[in-house]
């Protein structure tokens, strides 16, 4: 019933795109598991790890698009929600190491033993169980988004001022997490993970399972986002984006609408971060860097703001280019990123997915001009 409810409000293009995501996502994992390494169709585990990272970035881009493309809220702090979800997963993975750490302490992670911690901090209790860590992945970024959004939206903070507030929040969290006395690994963060749900993190089967989980989450969040923006609630959201004062005059409580979508997108970003950490094998305060949140906005702009499909494409395109250029031409990557942002702003206002519409408009314009008066 829930699946039919979500599927009903999705457009045809989005439905086909979700099917495409599921199919293209499952094929590499199956080729990795079923084909021998000597077969030309075999997909190495490192490819699954790399594309799995892109899938997590795509979920983050989708979360940003939900608030920016449909609410008009340019958040420059979604990297913080992504990192908080990652830290919750990292805490769970660290507790799974047990006595297999360098110092052999069954309770305290290695970095706590090194820093002379005598006991486990109170906020670490419970993270040795996945049933506790899983809701925390959603609750922690969701509560932060709820607190920030509650005060910001009730105070009618909008535009560039809200963007600055979200970026300041991200920067403040980065500085806080760099401190060793936070009890979260300080500058080095958390790494050397062993198991997840009892399975070795480095095993090919586990990597394939994490890759499939990332694919499934992207498809689920595409369906949820499509159902939200395609409903009457979503129509009200876009109306608030385009004419907020008029919607207030009509009696809509704009703050409640914005707050719901802001918290939903933060939860999506947190889940993306949680899936990201076991695939890359580390989480540290650099994930809070303001530049990461700005990059996520760039993915949305490149793909197409307010389209749902566009941010996914943009996340894959930009990160593939980043992976290639940082290896082939590392000295020009930042210049390429800046040039891409300028080019998109000037020539692709609707992103990559808007290219077809621009092409059709360019073809029909001469015909209209040549038509007799």
N, C-alpha and C positions, 0 to 999 in steps of 0.2 A: 504494500500500500504506500509506504514512504517513497519507494523508488518510483512508482507510478505518479505520485504527487510531484516529485522533483522533475521527472521527465516531461510532464505535461506542459509546464511553463517554459520549456527550453525551445529556442528557435531551431530550425532545421540545420543551419550551419553549425551551431554549437553542438547539437546531437552528434552529427557526423564527426566533428572534431574530437569529442570525447571518445567515440569508438576508435578513431585513429590513434589517439593517445594510448588507449588500452592495448590495441593490437601491436603498435610499434614498440610499446613498452615491454610486452610479454615475449616477443620474438627473440631479442638478444639474450634474455635470461634463459629461455629454453635452449637456445643454441649453446650457451655456456654449460648448461647442466647435462644435455643429452649428447652433444658431439664430442668426440675425442679431440685432444689437443692437436693432433696431427691433421685433422680435417680442415679444409680451407674455409668452411663455414663456422668454425669454432670462434666464439667471441671471448677474448681473454677477460680475466677478472678485473684488471685495471681499467678496461673500457667500461664495464658495469659501474665501477666506482666513480669514474669521471662523469658519465652520463647521469648516474644517480645524484651526483652533486648538482648537475644542471637542473634536474627535476625538482630538487629542493629549492633552488633559486627561482624556478618557475612558479612554485607555490607562493614564495615571498612576493614576486612580482604581481601575482594575481591578487594578493592581499592589499598591496599598494593601490592597484587599479580600482579595487572595490571602493576605497575611500576617496581617491583622487579623481578617478574617471566618472564616478556616479554620485559622489557627495560634494566634490569640489574642495576637499580637504587635502592640501598638499602636505603630507606628512614626511618629514625628513628624519624620523625617528624609528621607523619600522625595523631597522637593523637591531635596535635594542630588544624588541620583542622576539626577534629571531634568535638573538644571543641568549636571552633568558630561558627560552625553551631548550636551547642547546646545553646550557649549564645544568638545568634540571636533569636532562638525560645524562650528562657527564657525571653528576653526583651519583646517580644510580649505577653507572658503569664502574665508577671508582669503588663503590661499596661491594661490587661483585668480585673485585680482585682478592679481597681477604688477605690471607697470609702469604700469597704468592708475590707480594711486592718486594722491592729491594731490601726493605728493613724487616720484612716478615711479620709485621704487626697485623693481627686479624681484624682490628677495629679501625685504627687510624690509617688514612692514606699516607703514602710515602712523604708527600710534601708537608704534612702535619708533623710527622716524626722528625723530619729535618728541621722544622721550625720550633721544635720542642713543645708541641701541644701536649698537654697532659690528658685531655679528654676530648671526646667528639663534641663539637659545637651543637647547640640544641637544634638548630635548623637542619642538621644532617640526619636527625633521627627519622626513621621511616623510609629513607631512600634506599635501604637495602631490599625493599620489596617493590616489584614493578607495579602492583596494584595501587601503591601510594605515589610512585613517581609519575605514572601516566596522567592522572588528573592534575598534578602539579605543573606539568608541561603546558596545560591550558590555563590553569587558575592563575599562576604567577604573572605571565604577561597580560592576561585578561584583567586582573585586579589593577595592575599598573595603568592600563589603558582606561579602565573605568574611573580611577581617581583623577588622572590627567584630563580626560574628556569631560568629566562632571564639572570641574572647576572652569575649564576653558570654554565649554559650550554655554554654560550658564552665564558666564561673563561676556558672552558674545565675541570672543576672540576669534578672528577669522584672518584669512589671507596670509600675508607674509609674516605677521606677528605669530600666528599659530605655527607656521613652519619653523620660525626661530625657536619657539618654546620646545617643540619636539626635538630639534637638533641639540638644544642646550641640555635637555634631559639625557639624550644619548651620550653626550660628551661627559656629563657629570657621572653617569654610570660607569663609563670607561675608566675615569680617574679613580672611582671608588674600587672597582674590581682589580685595579693594578696594585692595590695595597695588600701586603701579606697578612695583615691582621683581620682582613675580611673572612679568612678561613675558606677561600675558594681557589687557592693555588697561586694568587698574585700574578706576577708578570708571566710565569711559565704556564699557568692554567692547569688543565688536566689532560693526561694522555696515558699511554701504556695500558689501554683497555684490554681485558682478557675475554670476557663472556658477555653475552646479552641473551637473557631468557634461557640460560644454560648452554648456549651454543657458542663456540669460539668465534670471536669477531672477525678474525682473519681468514676463516674457512671460506672456500668458494661458494658453498651452499648458503652460508649466512649472508655473504655479499649479494648473492642473487635474490635472497629473500628480502633484504633491505631495499634493493633496487625495485623489486616488485611492489613493496609497500609504498615506496615513493611514487611509483606510477599510479597505484590505486588511490593514494591521497590526492594527487593532482586531479584525477578524474572525478573523485567525490567532491572536491572543492569547486571544480568547474560547474558541476551540477548544482551544488548549493548556491553558488554565486549567481548562476543563470536563473535559478528559481526565485532568488531574492529580487534581482533587478527586473525580472519579467513579470512580477506580481504588481498589484496595486500599490504595495509598499514601495517597490522600486520606482514606480512612476512618480510617487510623491518625492522620493529621493532626488530624482533628476530635476523635478520642478523646483525643489529647494536649492539645488545647485545653480539653476539658471535665474531664479527670482526668489531669493530667500525672504525678502521683506514682504512680498506679495503673499507668500504662503503663511507667514505670520499673521498677516491681516485677515486671511481666510480662517484662522483659528487653529492651524496646525502647530503642535508643540515640536518645533524644529530640533530642540536639544535632545529629545528622546530618540528621534530618528537617527541623528548623527551619532549619538552615544552607542546605540545598538550596533551600527555598522562598524564603528571604530573598535569596539570590543571584539566583534566577530573577526575582523581582519587581524587584530592582535593575536587572537587564539590561532588563526591559520598560520601566522608567521611563527608562533611558538612551536607548533607541530612541525613546520618545515625545518626549524633549527634542531629539533630533537631527532629528526631523521638524518640530518646532515652530519651530526657529530660522530656516530658510529661508523659512518662511511669514510670520513676523512681522518678519523682517529685522534682528534685533538679539539679542544675548545679553550680559548684564552681571551683576555680582554680586547685583543685587536678586533674581535668580531663586533665590538661596540663602536668602532671608529666611525665618525660621521660620514666619511667617504663611502662606506658600505651602503648606508641608507640612500645617499645621493646616487650611487650606481643603480640601486633598485628602481629609483625614479626614472633613470635613463633607460633601463630595460623597457619600462612601460611606455615611455615616449617613443622609443624606436619601434616597438611593436604596434602601438596604436592605443592611445588612451581611451577608456570607455568602451572597450570591445570584448574584454575577457579573453578572446583568442589571441589578440595582439601581444599582451604582456608575456604569454608563454613563448611565443615565437621570438619576441625581443630578448628574453632571458637566454634562450639557446643561442641566438645569433651573436649577441655581444660577448657572452662567456666563451663561445667557441673561438671567436676572434681574439679574445684575451689570451686563451690558452695557446693559440698558434703564435701570436705576435710576441708574447713574453718569452717564448722559446726561440723563435726565429730572429726577431728584431726587438729585443727587450728595451733598447734605448729610445724607441719611438712610440711605445705603447701608450703612454700618458698623452702624448700629442695626438695620437690617433683617436683616443677616447674623447678628448676635447673637440677635435674636428668633427667627430661623429655627432656630438651633441649640437654643434652649430649647424651642421648640414641638415639634421632632422628638424631643427627649429625653422630653418629657412625654406627647405624644399619638401619636407614630409610632415606637415602639421598634423596629419591623421595617421602617421606611422606607416609601417610596411603594409599592414592590411588595408590601408586606404589607397594604396597604389592603383589597385584595379578600378576603384571608383573614380580616381583622378584620370586614369586612362580613358574610361568610358566617357567622362565628361568632356575630355579634350577631343574625342572623336565626334561626339554629337554637336559640339559647338559650331564647327564649320558648316554642318548641314543646316542648322537653324539660321545661320547668317545668310546662307545661299537660298533659303526658302523665299518664295515671292511674298511680297507684302499684301 
